[in-house]
Amino acid sequence: MFAPMTFLVTVGMILAVFTAVTILMRAFGESKSTTRGGRTASRPTCPRCRQRNRRAANYCARCGKKMPAQRKR
C-alpha cells in the first residue's frame, strides 16, 4: 500500500534535486573562456564587481553599474 507512494516521493525528490542543480549550473556555471572562430573571445568586466558580462551588456548583470562603452572591431 505504501510502496507506490514511496516510489512517487523518491522520484519527486530526484526531479527536484536535478532541477535545482540545473538552475544553479545555468546561474553560476560559467566557462572560463568563450571561443569563437578558434580564438578566445574577450568579455567585458564590470569595473565595480569584476563580473564578466555579455558583450552587448549596457549594465552589469550582478551589480547593475553602467558598463563602459565598448570599442567596435
VOPAGU-2260 file (C-alpha; in pm, 1 decimal, decimal comma):
REM VOPAGU-2260
SITE   aa  ch    i         X         Y         Z
SITE  MET   A    0       0,0       0,0       0,0
SITE  PHE   A    1     279,1     245,2      83,4
SITE  ALA   A    2     522,0     120,7    -183,0
SITE  PRO   A    3     371,5     324,2    -473,4
SITE  MET   A    4     362,9     638,3    -257,1
SITE  THR   A    5     726,0     590,0    -151,6
SITE  PHE   A    6     827,6     543,8    -514,0
SITE  LEU   A    7     649,4     862,8    -619,6
SITE  VAL   A    8     807,5    1062,2    -337,1
SITE  THR   A    9    1151,9     928,8    -431,5
SITE  VAL   A   10    1104,1    1018,9    -797,5
SITE  GLY   A   11     979,2    1363,0    -697,0
SITE  MET   A   12    1286,3    1422,5    -479,8
SITE  ILE   A   13    1519,9    1314,7    -760,0
SITE  LEU   A   14    1348,2    1551,5   -1003,1
SITE  ALA   A   15    1365,5    1836,7    -750,1
SITE  VAL   A   16    1739,2    1785,4    -697,6
SITE  PHE   A   17    1800,9    1761,6   -1073,2
SITE  THR   A   18    1604,2    2081,6   -1132,3
SITE  ALA   A   19    1793,1    2264,4    -856,8
SITE  VAL   A   20    2129,4    2154,8    -997,5
SITE  THR   A   21    2026,5    2262,2   -1347,3
SITE  ILE   A   22    1919,9    2605,9   -1225,0
SITE  LEU   A   23    2242,3    2653,0   -1028,1
SITE  MET   A   24    2458,4    2541,3   -1321,1
SITE  ARG   A   25    2286,2    2790,5   -1550,7
SITE  ALA   A   26    2323,0    3068,6   -1295,8
SITE  PHE   A   27    2681,5    3006,3   -1184,2
SITE  GLY   A   28    2831,1    2753,4   -1425,6
SITE  GLU   A   29    3017,8    2998,9   -1641,9
SITE  SER   A   30    3302,7    2864,3   -1851,6
SITE  LYS   A   31    3649,6    3014,5   -1816,0
SITE  SER   A   32    3661,0    3133,4   -2176,1
SITE  THR   A   33    3434,0    3154,5   -2474,1
SITE  THR   A   34    3580,6    3060,4   -2808,0
SITE  ARG   A   35    3467,1    3198,0   -3138,3
SITE  GLY   A   36    3637,3    3110,8   -3460,2
SITE  GLY   A   37    3923,4    2934,3   -3282,5
SITE  ARG   A   38    4020,3    3229,9   -3063,9
SITE  THR   A   39    3922,2    3336,2   -2716,0
SITE  ALA   A   40    3650,5    3599,0   -2716,4
SITE  SER   A   41    3700,3    3869,5   -2457,4
SITE  ARG   A   42    3403,1    3961,4   -2244,0
SITE  PRO   A   43    3370,5    4297,9   -2072,8
SITE  THR   A   44    3434,7    4302,9   -1698,1
SITE  CYS   A   45    3245,0    4528,0   -1459,3
SITE  PRO   A   46    3475,7    4790,6   -1304,5
SITE  ARG   A   47    3290,2    4768,7    -970,3
SITE  CYS   A   48    3240,0    4397,0    -900,2
SITE  ARG   A   49    3458,3    4229,0   -1168,4
SITE  GLN   A   50    3167,1    4025,5   -1307,8
SITE  ARG   A   51    3219,7    3914,4   -1667,4
SITE  ASN   A   52    2920,9    4020,2   -1878,0
SITE  ARG   A   53    2784,5    3969,7   -2227,3
SITE  ARG   A   54    2946,1    4179,6   -2498,4
SITE  ALA   A   55    2626,0    4371,7   -2567,8
SITE  ALA   A   56    2553,0    4439,8   -2198,7
SITE  ASN   A   57    2491,7    4804,2   -2107,0
SITE  TYR   A   58    2467,5    4728,4   -1734,8
SITE  CYS   A   59    2639,0    4471,9   -1513,2
SITE  ALA   A   60    2435,7    4155,9   -1457,9
SITE  ARG   A   61    2548,4    4134,3   -1093,2
SITE  CYS   A   62    2558,0    4489,3    -950,5
SITE  GLY   A   63    2376,2    4698,5   -1214,4
SITE  LYS   A   64    2656,9    4950,1   -1274,3
SITE  LYS   A   65    2663,1    5102,8   -1621,7
SITE  MET   A   66    2927,7    4930,9   -1832,1
SITE  PRO   A   67    3192,5    5140,7   -2007,0
SITE  ALA   A   68    3149,3    5189,0   -2381,9
SITE  GLN   A   69    3295,8    4907,1   -2590,7
SITE  ARG   A   70    3513,4    4961,9   -2895,1
SITE  LYS   A   71    3382,8    4811,2   -3217,1
SITE  ARG   A   72    3613,3    4572,7   -3403,3
